[in-house]
Amino acid sequence: MIKKPEHGMTVIVKTVTRYTDVLILMFGMYFIFNGHLTHGGGFVGGIIVALSFIHVMLAFGKEVALKRVTERIIKLCVGLGAISFLLIGIIGFTKGAFLYNFFRKPGVDYIGEPFSLFSSGIMPLMNVAICLAVASGFYAIFIALVVYKIGKRR
Amino acid sequence: MIQVRILLVMMIIGAAIAIGSTDLICAIVALGVVGLGISLIFLLLQAPDLAILQLVVEIMSLVIMIRAFGMKDTVNIRERRFIATSISVILMGFFLVFSMAAIFEIPRFGSPLMKTSLFYLRNGFRQTGVPNMVSAIILDYRSLDMLGQVVIAFSAAIGLVLIGRKKIHASTANRAEREQK
């Protein structure tokens, strides 16, 4: 990626991006998976994940950024996030109500062990679904502004 | 809460500069002051969750707005329209009078109405088992609202992709340039 000087910004920006981009992605992932324990959640983490992808696109140019993660995959992820949130809600019908926490056992107050990573039922799954919809949605908006050109009126 | 008031004055000045300036880049940067002020106010009111979100959204919208408007030629509107301006000023005056009457009805700053939120604070951890009370409310008690928010984000993205989906291929772009010559 770094050997194509004609695309993107200078070598300094590209080198810094190679080291910091993974850290930004990890920070977003931390926010998503700890959304039910500390501050954060699906929206914040999703936007940080989208920013890490935008970082790559700004530094290396749109050809490099769209080579692996193509537009088709991004459009698929937008739909997948919204649909999976709805599916989690619909599965709740098997235990009684829409968006019911279906890991809940009757008569027990807490779901799982409190303050542990795998607890509280469907909330981490909902955070992941929200992250998919928000991250790929914002990235799709950015791509729509960068790649697509609106035709000139004659 | 003197810090919050200083930040509010700064935000109002930033918004006024953003409206009044004739340069688009200057207006976008002045608009960033408003978002940064909101982020700092959330931090002072002990909501670091919203502060992080506001800061990240502000950076993102700055990138998108500079990408969308930065390359365009700036347009200066010099035409003055007295009738429209005076009507809008009168309507703003009415709005301010009625909103002052509404503001005196609101409970004072720092002493909120704790009817439903007290129930959440007392029973939220026991009923859901989640230490983060914001997550407990938005993902368990009010998860139907969250569904609506996801649908809004989804439809915004799909709508923008749908509007701008027409790619210009190189051949048609060259042909359009030749036709213009």
Interface residues (C-beta under 8 A of the other chain):
Chain A: G35 H36 L37 T38 H39 G40 G41 F43 V44 I47 I48 A50 L51 I54 L58 K75 V78 G79 G81 A82 F85 L86 G89 F98 L99 N101 D109 Y110 I111 G112 P114 F115 S119 S120 I122 M123 M126 N127 A129 I130 A133 V134 S136 G137 F138 A140 I141 F142 I143 A144 L145 V146 V147 Y148 K149 I150 G151 K152
Chain B: P48 D49 I52 L53 V56 V57 I59 M60 V63 I64 R67 A68 F125 R126 Q127 T128 G129 V130 P131 N132 V134 S135 A136 I138 L139 D140 S143 L144 M146 L147 Q149 V150 V151 A153 F154 A156 A157 I158 L160 V161 I163 G164 R165 K166 K167 I168 A176
